[in-house]
Amino acid sequence: MANSYFSRVILIPAAVWLSVFFGGSMGSGVELVQYVTINGPLGGFIAIASIATVIMAVIFLCFELSRAYQAYDYRQFSKIILGKLWWLYEIAILLSMIIVVAISSTAAGTVIGEYLSISPYIGQLALLSVVIFFTYKGREFIEKSMAVASVSLLIILAIIVGYVFLNLGDVVSTEIANDVVSTAPLAVGAQYAMVNVAFFPLLLFAGRHIKKTNESFVAGISAALVGVLPLIALHYALVSHYPEVLNSGAEVPVYWLLEKLGSSWLIDIYVVILFVLILQTGVGMMQGFVERIDNYMSERSGKSLTATQHAGVAGSMVLLSLLLSTMGIVGLILAGYKFLFLTFIAVFFIPLFTVGVYKLIKQKKNNAGLPVSDAG
């Protein structure tokens, strides 16, 4: 099963991406409201279509470049698209990783604190402890845990959608039917996608077993489509309380929604799943970080870090992120997105879709025995 086409091309890439994307971006509902639902009931779905398209293209290119050049950590990958300026992406990814883990830890603390009526710092410390443990266990353990967590998430989201459909389906249908269609959500969705998918080189370990171009393509499609399923489900559910949700001021809008729906058992299940997926965001990013260090150490000394050293590196990074969490989740997202969007345009997207595409075309021509021009 572990080496089957389904596992290595569809399940693992999609599960790793969904775990990190959901916990760091969607789980609390803050970004969902600010970048999807704010576009309106129908406009939100248009934004989601834009998000899926951008993510699909980026993941395909990242997997194909990493496969072609055997570059499975973000340092090796950034050298492909940036050359001697690879360190620019390193700076951007480290700063943004700290911001995202800070957002995740804040969300975890807020959810656990509200649910159990305890200090949010207890939830944050719990997150720190489990991230260290998972990183210690290693890549294979992490990939399996992400697959289980992703399936569990999709099941609970299906239950939430079914609950909303049965109880408030008419309200949602009316809101969607009365919404005005425009192209503005396309740009908003693209911006949201670009900030989030720029982290993907941290997750290249999920594509180590991809062998062909068509497998990179299938992995990109499956990861993108599975990744937006929670956006579709949660946006649909939030529309049942539109436009009230836009002005709720809730730290965790999804938690606010479930309270509005009046289902205590849905809250119980979602809190558990949300904490697990927030945890997986930190775990996935830390695994990408230690893979980068491992490869560097192997190049220099022929030895990689031990499992204990992996855990120590991950713990240090999460602790640094916790220092930022005092800003509050909304403040972190608003401040972080402005920085991340502009930075990643310059050091990731432009190089990926110019240098990256050029190098793939050039390599395929070489493999086909066709003349290749070095111009450009």
C-alpha positions as YAML, in Angstrom:
chain: A
units: angstrom
residues:
- id: 1
  name: MET
  ca: [0.00, 0.00, 0.00]
- id: 2
  name: ALA
  ca: [2.79, 2.42, 0.94]
- id: 3
  name: ASN
  ca: [4.38, 2.12, -2.52]
- id: 4
  name: SER
  ca: [1.15, 1.90, -4.51]
- id: 5
  name: TYR
  ca: [0.30, 4.51, -7.14]
- id: 6
  name: PHE
  ca: [-2.63, 5.74, -5.05]
- id: 7
  name: SER
  ca: [-0.53, 6.19, -1.93]
- id: 8
  name: ARG
  ca: [2.56, 7.87, -3.39]
- id: 9
  name: VAL
  ca: [0.84, 10.00, -6.07]
- id: 10
  name: ILE
  ca: [-2.58, 10.84, -4.61]
- id: 11
  name: LEU
  ca: [-2.90, 10.06, -0.91]
- id: 12
  name: ILE
  ca: [0.41, 11.27, 0.56]
- id: 13
  name: PRO
  ca: [0.77, 14.52, -1.47]
- id: 14
  name: ALA
  ca: [-2.89, 15.44, -0.88]
- id: 15
  name: ALA
  ca: [-2.83, 14.53, 2.82]
- id: 16
  name: VAL
  ca: [0.39, 16.42, 3.52]
- id: 17
  name: TRP
  ca: [-0.84, 19.52, 1.69]
- id: 18
  name: LEU
  ca: [-4.32, 19.43, 3.25]
- id: 19
  name: SER
  ca: [-2.91, 18.97, 6.76]
- id: 20
  name: VAL
  ca: [-0.60, 21.97, 6.52]
- id: 21
  name: PHE
  ca: [-2.98, 24.17, 4.49]
- id: 22
  name: PHE
  ca: [-5.98, 23.56, 6.75]
- id: 23
  name: GLY
  ca: [-4.31, 23.96, 10.12]
- id: 24
  name: GLY
  ca: [-2.33, 27.04, 9.16]
- id: 25
  name: SER
  ca: [-4.92, 28.74, 7.01]
- id: 26
  name: MET
  ca: [-8.49, 27.48, 7.16]
- id: 27
  name: GLY
  ca: [-9.06, 25.78, 10.47]
- id: 28
  name: SER
  ca: [-9.93, 28.81, 12.60]
- id: 29
  name: GLY
  ca: [-12.06, 30.36, 9.86]
- id: 30
  name: VAL
  ca: [-10.42, 33.79, 10.14]
- id: 31
  name: GLU
  ca: [-8.76, 33.69, 6.73]
- id: 32
  name: LEU
  ca: [-11.77, 31.91, 5.27]
- id: 33
  name: VAL
  ca: [-13.98, 34.85, 6.24]
- id: 34
  name: GLN
  ca: [-11.46, 37.51, 5.17]
- id: 35
  name: TYR
  ca: [-10.53, 36.04, 1.78]
- id: 36
  name: VAL
  ca: [-13.46, 33.80, 0.73]
- id: 37
  name: THR
  ca: [-16.78, 34.54, 2.45]
- id: 38
  name: ILE
  ca: [-16.18, 38.30, 2.29]
- id: 39
  name: ASN
  ca: [-16.70, 37.99, -1.49]
- id: 40
  name: GLY
  ca: [-20.31, 37.02, -0.92]
- id: 41
  name: PRO
  ca: [-22.16, 33.68, -0.94]
- id: 42
  name: LEU
  ca: [-21.61, 32.98, -4.66]
- id: 43
  name: GLY
  ca: [-18.47, 35.09, -4.92]
- id: 44
  name: GLY
  ca: [-16.87, 32.90, -2.27]
- id: 45
  name: PHE
  ca: [-17.16, 29.86, -4.53]
- id: 46
  name: ILE
  ca: [-15.65, 31.84, -7.41]
- id: 47
  name: ALA
  ca: [-12.72, 32.72, -5.16]
- id: 48
  name: ILE
  ca: [-12.33, 29.05, -4.25]
- id: 49
  name: ALA
  ca: [-12.13, 28.11, -7.95]
- id: 50
  name: SER
  ca: [-9.34, 30.66, -8.36]
- id: 51
  name: ILE
  ca: [-7.55, 29.27, -5.29]
- id: 52
  name: ALA
  ca: [-7.69, 25.72, -6.63]
- id: 53
  name: THR
  ca: [-6.31, 26.75, -10.03]
- id: 54
  name: VAL
  ca: [-3.30, 28.60, -8.61]
- id: 55
  name: ILE
  ca: [-2.49, 25.83, -6.14]
- id: 56
  name: MET
  ca: [-2.76, 23.16, -8.83]
- id: 57
  name: ALA
  ca: [-0.30, 24.92, -11.13]
- id: 58
  name: VAL
  ca: [2.24, 25.62, -8.39]
- id: 59
  name: ILE
  ca: [2.21, 22.13, -6.86]
- id: 60
  name: PHE
  ca: [2.60, 20.53, -10.28]
- id: 61
  name: LEU
  ca: [5.60, 22.71, -11.14]
- id: 62
  name: CYS
  ca: [7.20, 22.18, -7.72]
- id: 63
  name: PHE
  ca: [6.82, 18.41, -7.84]
- id: 64
  name: GLU
  ca: [8.05, 18.22, -11.43]
- id: 65
  name: LEU
  ca: [11.11, 20.39, -10.80]
- id: 66
  name: SER
  ca: [11.98, 18.51, -7.62]
- id: 67
  name: ARG
  ca: [11.60, 15.19, -9.46]
- id: 68
  name: ALA
  ca: [13.64, 16.32, -12.45]
- id: 69
  name: TYR
  ca: [16.49, 17.72, -10.33]
- id: 70
  name: GLN
  ca: [16.15, 15.37, -7.33]
- id: 71
  name: ALA
  ca: [15.69, 18.39, -5.06]
- id: 72
  name: TYR
  ca: [13.52, 17.43, -2.10]
- id: 73
  name: ASP
  ca: [14.18, 20.24, 0.34]
- id: 74
  name: TYR
  ca: [13.47, 23.94, -0.13]
- id: 75
  name: ARG
  ca: [17.15, 24.93, -0.15]
- id: 76
  name: GLN
  ca: [17.95, 22.67, -3.09]
- id: 77
  name: PHE
  ca: [14.74, 23.72, -4.81]
- id: 78
  name: SER
  ca: [15.34, 27.46, -4.43]
- id: 79
  name: LYS
  ca: [18.75, 27.04, -6.07]
- id: 80
  name: ILE
  ca: [16.98, 25.73, -9.19]
- id: 81
  name: ILE
  ca: [14.79, 28.80, -9.66]
- id: 82
  name: LEU
  ca: [16.95, 31.50, -8.04]
- id: 83
  name: GLY
  ca: [20.52, 30.35, -8.65]
- id: 84
  name: LYS
  ca: [23.00, 32.29, -6.49]
- id: 85
  name: LEU
  ca: [20.14, 34.29, -4.99]
- id: 86
  name: TRP
  ca: [18.62, 31.15, -3.41]
- id: 87
  name: TRP
  ca: [19.15, 32.62, 0.07]
- id: 88
  name: LEU
  ca: [16.38, 35.18, -0.60]
- id: 89
  name: TYR
  ca: [13.81, 32.40, -0.50]
- id: 90
  name: GLU
  ca: [15.48, 30.97, 2.59]
- id: 91
  name: ILE
  ca: [14.99, 34.25, 4.45]
- id: 92
  name: ALA
  ca: [11.40, 34.60, 3.25]
- id: 93
  name: ILE
  ca: [10.43, 31.03, 4.11]
- id: 94
  name: LEU
  ca: [11.97, 31.14, 7.58]
- id: 95
  name: LEU
  ca: [10.22, 34.39, 8.50]
- id: 96
  name: SER
  ca: [6.91, 33.26, 7.03]
- id: 97
  name: MET
  ca: [7.18, 29.83, 8.66]
- id: 98
  name: ILE
  ca: [7.56, 31.52, 12.04]
- id: 99
  name: ILE
  ca: [4.48, 33.67, 11.30]
- id: 100
  name: VAL
  ca: [2.35, 30.71, 10.20]
- id: 101
  name: VAL
  ca: [3.32, 28.57, 13.18]
- id: 102
  name: ALA
  ca: [2.56, 31.57, 15.41]
- id: 103
  name: ILE
  ca: [-0.89, 31.85, 13.81]
- id: 104
  name: SER
  ca: [-1.39, 28.11, 14.28]
- id: 105
  name: SER
  ca: [-0.32, 28.14, 17.91]
- id: 106
  name: THR
  ca: [-2.56, 31.13, 18.62]
- id: 107
  name: ALA
  ca: [-5.52, 29.35, 17.04]
- id: 108
  name: ALA
  ca: [-4.78, 26.19, 19.02]
- id: 109
  name: GLY
  ca: [-4.52, 28.11, 22.26]
- id: 110
  name: THR
  ca: [-7.70, 30.08, 21.56]
- id: 111
  name: VAL
  ca: [-9.78, 27.02, 20.65]
- id: 112
  name: ILE
  ca: [-8.58, 24.86, 23.54]
- id: 113
  name: GLY
  ca: [-8.83, 27.80, 25.94]
- id: 114
  name: GLU
  ca: [-12.44, 28.60, 24.96]
- id: 115
  name: TYR
  ca: [-13.50, 24.97, 24.87]
- id: 116
  name: LEU
  ca: [-11.99, 23.93, 28.20]
- id: 117
  name: SER
  ca: [-12.17, 27.38, 29.87]
- id: 118
  name: ILE
  ca: [-8.45, 27.36, 30.56]
- id: 119
  name: SER
  ca: [-5.53, 29.62, 29.72]
- id: 120
  name: PRO
  ca: [-4.74, 29.64, 25.98]
- id: 121
  name: TYR
  ca: [-1.07, 29.16, 26.88]
- id: 122
  name: ILE
  ca: [-1.82, 25.59, 27.96]
- id: 123
  name: GLY
  ca: [-3.05, 24.79, 24.46]
- id: 124
  name: GLN
  ca: [0.04, 26.38, 22.97]
- id: 125
  name: LEU
  ca: [2.34, 24.36, 25.23]
- id: 126
  name: ALA
  ca: [0.46, 21.20, 24.27]
- id: 127
  name: LEU
  ca: [1.02, 22.05, 20.61]
- id: 128
  name: LEU
  ca: [4.73, 22.60, 21.23]
- id: 129
  name: SER
  ca: [5.09, 19.24, 23.00]
- id: 130
  name: VAL
  ca: [3.34, 17.23, 20.30]
- id: 131
  name: VAL
  ca: [5.21, 18.94, 17.43]
- id: 132
  name: ILE
  ca: [8.48, 17.96, 19.10]
- id: 133
  name: PHE
  ca: [7.28, 14.37, 19.51]
- id: 134
  name: PHE
  ca: [6.09, 14.00, 15.90]
- id: 135
  name: THR
  ca: [9.29, 15.50, 14.50]
- id: 136
  name: TYR
  ca: [11.27, 13.06, 16.64]
- id: 137
  name: LYS
  ca: [9.31, 10.13, 15.14]
- id: 138
  name: GLY
  ca: [10.25, 11.12, 11.59]
- id: 139
  name: ARG
  ca: [8.87, 11.49, 8.05]
- id: 140
  name: GLU
  ca: [7.10, 8.15, 7.65]
- id: 141
  name: PHE
  ca: [5.23, 8.53, 10.94]
- id: 142
  name: ILE
  ca: [4.26, 12.09, 10.00]
- id: 143
  name: GLU
  ca: [2.94, 11.09, 6.55]
- id: 144
  name: LYS
  ca: [0.80, 8.31, 8.02]
- id: 145
  name: SER
  ca: [-0.58, 10.57, 10.75]
- id: 146
  name: MET
  ca: [-1.46, 13.22, 8.14]
- id: 147
  name: ALA
  ca: [-3.34, 10.67, 6.05]
- id: 148
  name: VAL
  ca: [-5.43, 9.61, 9.04]
- id: 149
  name: ALA
  ca: [-6.04, 13.23, 10.12]
- id: 150
  name: SER
  ca: [-7.07, 14.28, 6.59]
- id: 151
  name: VAL
  ca: [-9.62, 11.49, 6.22]
- id: 152
  name: SER
  ca: [-11.04, 12.32, 9.66]
- id: 153
  name: LEU
  ca: [-11.29, 15.99, 8.72]
- id: 154
  name: LEU
  ca: [-13.16, 15.28, 5.49]
- id: 155
  name: ILE
  ca: [-15.63, 13.09, 7.37]
- id: 156
  name: ILE
  ca: [-16.43, 15.76, 9.97]
- id: 157
  name: LEU
  ca: [-16.75, 18.43, 7.26]
- id: 158
  name: ALA
  ca: [-19.21, 16.23, 5.40]
- id: 159
  name: ILE
  ca: [-21.23, 15.93, 8.62]
- id: 160
  name: ILE
  ca: [-21.20, 19.73, 9.11]
- id: 161
  name: VAL
  ca: [-22.35, 20.35, 5.52]
- id: 162
  name: GLY
  ca: [-25.08, 17.73, 5.89]
- id: 163
  name: TYR
  ca: [-26.23, 19.29, 9.17]
- id: 164
  name: VAL
  ca: [-26.39, 22.77, 7.62]
- id: 165
  name: PHE
  ca: [-28.12, 21.46, 4.49]
- id: 166
  name: LEU
  ca: [-30.83, 19.69, 6.47]
- id: 167
  name: ASN
  ca: [-31.46, 22.57, 8.89]
- id: 168
  name: LEU
  ca: [-30.59, 25.74, 6.95]
- id: 169
  name: GLY
  ca: [-30.31, 24.61, 3.34]
- id: 170
  name: ASP
  ca: [-33.08, 26.97, 2.19]
- id: 171
  name: VAL
  ca: [-31.30, 29.95, 3.76]
- id: 172
  name: VAL
  ca: [-28.04, 29.09, 2.02]
- id: 173
  name: SER
  ca: [-29.75, 28.57, -1.35]
- id: 174
  name: THR
  ca: [-31.51, 31.93, -1.08]
- id: 175
  name: GLU
  ca: [-28.30, 33.78, -0.20]
- id: 176
  name: ILE
  ca: [-26.44, 32.21, -3.12]
- id: 177
  name: ALA
  ca: [-29.28, 32.91, -5.57]
- id: 178
  name: ASN
  ca: [-29.45, 36.57, -4.55]
- id: 179
  name: ASP
  ca: [-25.72, 37.21, -4.78]
- id: 180
  name: VAL
  ca: [-24.29, 39.28, -7.64]
- id: 181
  name: VAL
  ca: [-21.62, 37.61, -9.78]
- id: 182
  name: SER
  ca: [-18.37, 39.50, -10.47]
- id: 183
  name: THR
  ca: [-14.76, 38.76, -11.36]
- id: 184
  name: ALA
  ca: [-13.34, 40.53, -8.28]
- id: 185
  name: PRO
  ca: [-13.22, 37.29, -6.20]
- id: 186
  name: LEU
  ca: [-10.79, 35.80, -8.74]
- id: 187
  name: ALA
  ca: [-8.06, 38.25, -7.72]
- id: 188
  name: VAL
  ca: [-8.79, 37.87, -4.00]
- id: 189
  name: GLY
  ca: [-8.69, 34.09, -4.29]
- id: 190
  name: ALA
  ca: [-5.45, 34.17, -6.28]
- id: 191
  name: GLN
  ca: [-3.78, 36.35, -3.63]
- id: 192
  name: TYR
  ca: [-4.89, 34.02, -0.85]
- id: 193
  name: ALA
  ca: [-3.64, 30.98, -2.78]
- id: 194
  name: MET
  ca: [-0.30, 32.56, -3.64]
- id: 195
  name: VAL
  ca: [0.53, 33.36, -0.02]
- id: 196
  name: ASN
  ca: [-0.33, 29.86, 1.17]
- id: 197
  name: VAL
  ca: [1.10, 27.73, -1.64]
- id: 198
  name: ALA
  ca: [4.42, 29.62, -1.57]
- id: 199
  name: PHE
  ca: [5.19, 27.40, 1.43]
- id: 200
  name: PHE
  ca: [4.97, 24.28, -0.69]
- id: 201
  name: PRO
  ca: [8.75, 23.78, -1.16]
- id: 202
  name: LEU
  ca: [8.76, 22.99, 2.58]
- id: 203
  name: LEU
  ca: [6.62, 19.96, 1.75]
- id: 204
  name: LEU
  ca: [8.60, 18.49, -1.14]
- id: 205
  name: PHE
  ca: [9.35, 15.44, 0.99]
- id: 206
  name: ALA
  ca: [5.81, 14.33, 0.11]
- id: 207
  name: GLY
  ca: [6.85, 13.90, -3.53]
- id: 208
  name: ARG
  ca: [9.93, 11.74, -3.07]
- id: 209
  name: HIS
  ca: [8.21, 8.76, -4.71]
- id: 210
  name: ILE
  ca: [6.81, 10.56, -7.74]
- id: 211
  name: LYS
  ca: [8.49, 9.08, -10.82]
- id: 212
  name: LYS
  ca: [6.99, 10.66, -13.95]
- id: 213
  name: THR
  ca: [5.65, 13.96, -15.27]
- id: 214
  name: ASN
  ca: [2.10, 12.65, -15.44]
- id: 215
  name: GLU
  ca: [2.38, 11.63, -11.78]
- id: 216
  name: SER
  ca: [3.44, 15.17, -10.86]
- id: 217
  name: PHE
  ca: [0.38, 16.42, -12.75]
- id: 218
  name: VAL
  ca: [-2.01, 14.01, -11.01]
- id: 219
  name: ALA
  ca: [-0.47, 14.83, -7.63]
- id: 220
  name: GLY
  ca: [-0.95, 18.55, -8.28]
- id: 221
  name: ILE
  ca: [-4.59, 18.12, -9.26]
- id: 222
  name: SER
  ca: [-5.46, 15.80, -6.37]
- id: 223
  name: ALA
  ca: [-3.68, 17.92, -3.76]
- id: 224
  name: ALA
  ca: [-5.33, 21.13, -5.00]
- id: 225
  name: LEU
  ca: [-8.83, 19.67, -5.17]
- id: 226
  name: VAL
  ca: [-8.62, 17.89, -1.81]
- id: 227
  name: GLY
  ca: [-7.08, 21.03, -0.33]
- id: 228
  name: VAL
  ca: [-10.07, 23.23, -1.21]
- id: 229
  name: LEU
  ca: [-12.73, 20.76, -0.05]
- id: 230
  name: PRO
  ca: [-12.68, 22.29, 3.46]
- id: 231
  name: LEU
  ca: [-13.01, 25.78, 1.92]
- id: 232
  name: ILE
  ca: [-16.09, 24.65, 0.01]
- id: 233
  name: ALA
  ca: [-17.63, 22.96, 3.03]
- id: 234
  name: LEU
  ca: [-16.94, 25.72, 5.56]
- id: 235
  name: HIS
  ca: [-17.91, 28.55, 3.21]
- id: 236
  name: TYR
  ca: [-21.21, 26.79, 2.51]
- id: 237
  name: ALA
  ca: [-21.79, 26.46, 6.25]
- id: 238
  name: LEU
  ca: [-20.85, 30.10, 6.96]
- id: 239
  name: VAL
  ca: [-23.29, 31.33, 4.30]
- id: 240
  name: SER
  ca: [-26.08, 30.05, 6.56]
- id: 241
  name: HIS
  ca: [-25.23, 33.01, 8.83]
- id: 242
  name: TYR
  ca: [-24.26, 35.55, 6.18]
- id: 243
  name: PRO
  ca: [-23.69, 38.51, 6.48]
- id: 244
  name: GLU
  ca: [-23.72, 38.22, 10.29]
- id: 245
  name: VAL
  ca: [-20.46, 36.24, 10.24]
- id: 246
  name: LEU
  ca: [-18.61, 39.14, 8.60]
- id: 247
  name: ASN
  ca: [-19.31, 41.37, 11.58]
- id: 248
  name: SER
  ca: [-19.08, 38.78, 14.34]
- id: 249
  name: GLY
  ca: [-15.56, 39.76, 15.42]
- id: 250
  name: ALA
  ca: [-15.00, 36.13, 16.42]
- id: 251
  name: GLU
  ca: [-11.40, 35.02, 17.02]
- id: 252
  name: VAL
  ca: [-12.35, 31.58, 15.64]
- id: 253
  name: PRO
  ca: [-15.34, 32.03, 13.27]
- id: 254
  name: VAL
  ca: [-15.86, 28.28, 12.72]
- id: 255
  name: TYR
  ca: [-16.20, 27.74, 16.47]
- id: 256
  name: TRP
  ca: [-18.63, 30.70, 16.52]
- id: 257
  name: LEU
  ca: [-20.64, 29.10, 13.71]
- id: 258
  name: LEU
  ca: [-20.91, 25.73, 15.43]
- id: 259
  name: GLU
  ca: [-22.15, 27.47, 18.59]
- id: 260
  name: LYS
  ca: [-24.77, 29.25, 16.45]
- id: 261
  name: LEU
  ca: [-25.85, 25.92, 14.98]
- id: 262
  name: GLY
  ca: [-26.44, 24.73, 18.53]
- id: 263
  name: SER
  ca: [-24.78, 21.34, 18.17]
- id: 264
  name: SER
  ca: [-22.53, 20.55, 21.13]
- id: 265
  name: TRP
  ca: [-21.39, 17.22, 19.69]
- id: 266
  name: LEU
  ca: [-20.26, 18.92, 16.46]
- id: 267
  name: ILE
  ca: [-18.23, 21.36, 18.55]
- id: 268
  name: ASP
  ca: [-16.65, 18.48, 20.49]
- id: 269
  name: ILE
  ca: [-15.56, 16.66, 17.33]
- id: 270
  name: TYR
  ca: [-14.43, 19.77, 15.48]
- id: 271
  name: VAL
  ca: [-12.28, 21.02, 18.36]
- id: 272
  name: VAL
  ca: [-10.40, 17.72, 18.39]
- id: 273
  name: ILE
  ca: [-9.95, 17.66, 14.60]
- id: 274
  name: LEU
  ca: [-8.95, 21.34, 14.50]
- id: 275
  name: PHE
  ca: [-6.29, 20.88, 17.16]
- id: 276
  name: VAL
  ca: [-4.90, 17.84, 15.33]
- id: 277
  name: LEU
  ca: [-4.74, 19.68, 12.00]
- id: 278
  name: ILE
  ca: [-3.19, 22.79, 13.56]
- id: 279
  name: LEU
  ca: [-0.65, 20.44, 15.06]
- id: 280
  name: GLN
  ca: [-0.03, 18.93, 11.61]
- id: 281
  name: THR
  ca: [0.70, 22.39, 10.19]
- id: 282
  name: GLY
  ca: [3.52, 22.85, 12.65]
- id: 283
  name: VAL
  ca: [4.70, 19.29, 12.16]
- id: 284
  name: GLY
  ca: [4.71, 19.54, 8.35]
- id: 285
  name: MET
  ca: [6.63, 22.80, 8.30]
- id: 286
  name: MET
  ca: [9.13, 21.62, 10.89]
- id: 287
  name: GLN
  ca: [9.69, 18.41, 8.93]
- id: 288
  name: GLY
  ca: [10.45, 20.47, 5.83]
- id: 289
  name: PHE
  ca: [12.88, 22.55, 7.86]
- id: 290
  name: VAL
  ca: [14.75, 19.58, 9.33]
- id: 291
  name: GLU
  ca: [14.92, 17.93, 5.88]
- id: 292
  name: ARG
  ca: [16.72, 21.04, 4.65]
- id: 293
  name: ILE
  ca: [19.17, 20.88, 7.57]
- id: 294
  name: ASP
  ca: [19.66, 17.13, 7.12]
- id: 295
  name: ASN
  ca: [20.60, 17.51, 3.46]
- id: 296
  name: TYR
  ca: [22.97, 20.35, 4.27]
- id: 297
  name: MET
  ca: [24.67, 18.32, 7.01]
- id: 298
  name: SER
  ca: [24.94, 15.31, 4.69]
- id: 299
  name: GLU
  ca: [26.63, 17.46, 2.05]
- id: 300
  name: ARG
  ca: [29.09, 18.88, 4.59]
- id: 301
  name: SER
  ca: [29.89, 15.96, 6.84]
- id: 302
  name: GLY
  ca: [28.15, 12.92, 5.40]
- id: 303
  name: LYS
  ca: [25.94, 12.68, 8.51]
- id: 304
  name: SER
  ca: [22.39, 13.87, 9.09]
- id: 305
  name: LEU
  ca: [20.87, 14.96, 12.39]
- id: 306
  name: THR
  ca: [19.66, 12.42, 14.92]
- id: 307
  name: ALA
  ca: [15.98, 12.10, 15.84]
- id: 308
  name: THR
  ca: [16.67, 13.94, 19.11]
- id: 309
  name: GLN
  ca: [18.35, 16.80, 17.23]
- id: 310
  name: HIS
  ca: [15.36, 16.95, 14.86]
- id: 311
  name: ALA
  ca: [13.07, 17.39, 17.85]
- id: 312
  name: GLY
  ca: [15.35, 20.05, 19.33]
- id: 313
  name: VAL
  ca: [15.39, 22.10, 16.11]
- id: 314
  name: ALA
  ca: [11.60, 21.87, 15.80]
- id: 315
  name: GLY
  ca: [11.09, 22.85, 19.42]
- id: 316
  name: SER
  ca: [13.32, 25.91, 19.07]
- id: 317
  name: MET
  ca: [11.42, 27.14, 16.00]
- id: 318
  name: VAL
  ca: [8.02, 26.65, 17.63]
- id: 319
  name: LEU
  ca: [9.15, 28.49, 20.77]
- id: 320
  name: LEU
  ca: [10.23, 31.42, 18.61]
- id: 321
  name: SER
  ca: [6.82, 31.42, 16.96]
- id: 322
  name: LEU
  ca: [5.08, 31.44, 20.33]
- id: 323
  name: LEU
  ca: [6.70, 34.78, 21.11]
- id: 324
  name: LEU
  ca: [4.77, 36.28, 18.18]
- id: 325
  name: SER
  ca: [1.47, 34.81, 19.29]
- id: 326
  name: THR
  ca: [0.91, 37.65, 21.78]
- id: 327
  name: MET
  ca: [-0.15, 39.82, 18.80]
- id: 328
  name: GLY
  ca: [-3.38, 37.82, 18.49]
- id: 329
  name: ILE
  ca: [-4.47, 35.73, 15.55]
- id: 330
  name: VAL
  ca: [-6.22, 38.45, 13.53]
- id: 331
  name: GLY
  ca: [-3.32, 40.86, 13.89]
- id: 332
  name: LEU
  ca: [-0.84, 38.18, 12.87]
- id: 333
  name: ILE
  ca: [-2.77, 37.29, 9.74]
- id: 334
  name: LEU
  ca: [-3.29, 40.86, 8.59]
- id: 335
  name: ALA
  ca: [0.33, 41.86, 9.21]
- id: 336
  name: GLY
  ca: [1.75, 38.60, 7.91]
- id: 337
  name: TYR
  ca: [-0.20, 38.49, 4.67]
- id: 338
  name: LYS
  ca: [0.93, 41.94, 3.55]
- id: 339
  name: PHE
  ca: [4.54, 40.92, 4.01]
- id: 340
  name: LEU
  ca: [4.23, 37.41, 2.59]
- id: 341
  name: PHE
  ca: [2.31, 38.29, -0.57]
- id: 342
  name: LEU
  ca: [4.76, 40.93, -1.82]
- id: 343
  name: THR
  ca: [7.82, 38.94, -0.80]
- id: 344
  name: PHE
  ca: [6.82, 35.67, -2.42]
- id: 345
  name: ILE
  ca: [5.84, 37.36, -5.67]
- id: 346
  name: ALA
  ca: [9.48, 38.39, -6.08]
- id: 347
  name: VAL
  ca: [11.36, 35.39, -4.71]
- id: 348
  name: PHE
  ca: [9.04, 32.52, -5.63]
- id: 349
  name: PHE
  ca: [6.28, 33.04, -8.18]
- id: 350
  name: ILE
  ca: [8.13, 35.05, -10.81]
- id: 351
  name: PRO
  ca: [11.18, 32.73, -10.71]
- id: 352
  name: LEU
  ca: [9.00, 29.58, -10.64]
- id: 353
  name: PHE
  ca: [6.89, 30.53, -13.66]
- id: 354
  name: THR
  ca: [9.84, 31.89, -15.67]
- id: 355
  name: VAL
  ca: [13.12, 30.17, -14.78]
- id: 356
  name: GLY
  ca: [11.40, 27.04, -13.50]
- id: 357
  name: VAL
  ca: [9.23, 26.56, -16.60]
- id: 358
  name: TYR
  ca: [12.19, 27.34, -18.88]
- id: 359
  name: LYS
  ca: [14.38, 24.73, -17.18]
- id: 360
  name: LEU
  ca: [11.69, 22.07, -17.44]
- id: 361
  name: ILE
  ca: [11.21, 22.76, -21.16]
- id: 362
  name: LYS
  ca: [14.96, 22.79, -21.73]
- id: 363
  name: GLN
  ca: [15.43, 19.49, -19.93]
- id: 364
  name: LYS
  ca: [12.63, 17.80, -21.85]
- id: 365
  name: LYS
  ca: [14.14, 18.95, -25.15]
- id: 366
  name: ASN
  ca: [17.51, 17.55, -24.06]
- id: 367
  name: ASN
  ca: [15.91, 14.25, -23.13]
- id: 368
  name: ALA
  ca: [14.16, 14.14, -26.51]
- id: 369
  name: GLY
  ca: [17.42, 14.86, -28.32]
- id: 370
  name: LEU
  ca: [16.20, 18.21, -29.70]
- id: 371
  name: PRO
  ca: [18.44, 21.28, -30.14]
- id: 372
  name: VAL
  ca: [18.20, 23.63, -27.17]
- id: 373
  name: SER
  ca: [18.99, 27.32, -27.13]
- id: 374
  name: ASP
  ca: [20.58, 28.78, -23.99]
- id: 375
  name: ALA
  ca: [19.22, 32.21, -24.81]
- id: 376
  name: GLY
  ca: [17.07, 33.79, -22.11]
...
